[in-house]
Amino acid sequence: MADENGVIRILLACGIGASTGFMAANMRKAAKKKGLNVTVKAVSKSEVMEHADKIDVLFLGPHFAGEVPEYQEKLAGYHVKVSSVNPDYYAALDGENILDDAIALYNAD
């Protein structure tokens, strides 16, 4: 649904947010290179609901993939699309492919 300026807001969440912090930085670099209008933040899983009304896409770390349905339910009223990061992209800190996945999820029906 993007914000009023057309910015797609992506949130990454994992245990404490440390590894996703590196991922978010790589995604921001990839977005800048591609000229995409996105914001990418990384937080601890415990902080997700604090951001619920300010995000469009939530990506959980791959080790929390089993919790995707729970977060889809929690965030249903906010129209947030939820998935988990591809484990191969996560291991490689591949911000470009994770960004591509987030945009594809955002655009999916």
N, C-alpha and C positions, 0 to 999 in steps of 0.2 A: 504494500500500500504506500510505501515511501512517505517521507515527510513532506511538508508544504513546499519545500524547495526541490522536490524530486530526488532527494538523496535516499538511497537504499541503506538501511541501517542494519549492520550485521553484528551479532554478538557471539563470541566464542566463550565456552565455559568448560572448565575442567576442575580437577580437585582443588587446587589453590590458585590456579590462573597463571602460573609461572611459564610453563611451556607454551601455553596458548598466547602469552604475551609476545614471544618471538614470532609465532605464527601470524598474529595480527599485524605486526610490523612488516612482515614479508608480504602480507596481503595488501596493506596500504601502499607499499612500493609498487606492487603489480598493478593496482588500480590507478595509481598516478601515471604509470607508464602507458596504460591503455586509455587514459582519459576518462575513466569511469567515475561517476558521482556517487561514491559510497563512503560510509564511515565504518570502521572496524574497531571494536573494543574487545578486550579479554577480561574476564572476571572469574572468580571462584563460582562453582555451581551454586553455592549458598546465596549468591547475590542475584541470581537470574530474575527472580520475581520483582526485584527493585527496578529492573529495566524493562519489564513486560510491556509497558505502554509507550516505550521509546525505541522499539526494535521491530524489524520486519522478518529477520531470519535469525534463528538460534542454531548454532552448530555445537554439539557436545563433543568432547574429546572421544576418540575411538574406544577407549576403555570404559566409556559410559554409554555405549551404543544401546545397551539393553534398557536404558532409561528413557529413550526417545518417546515411546508411547505415553509414559507418565507426563513428560513435559508437553507433549502435544495436547494432552487433556488439560493440563494446568493453564496453558496459553491459548486455548481455543477461543476464548472470548476476546482475545487481543488480536486475532488474525495473524499470529506469528507462525511462520513455517519452521518446522523443527526437523533436524536430521543430525547425523554424526559425521565427523571428519573421516574421510577415507584413510585407513591406517597407513597405507604406503605413502600418501602425501604428508601425513602427520610425521612419520618417521624421517622424511626428507626435509621437513619444514618447507614444503612446496607451496608457498603462498599463492602463486599464480593459478595452479590447478584447484586449490581449495576455493579461491575467489570465483573461478569459473563455475564450480559446483554450487556455490552459494547463490550466484546470479541465476543459474539454471533452476534451482529450487524456488527462488523468488518468482521467477517467470512461469513456473509450472502451474497448471490448473488445480 
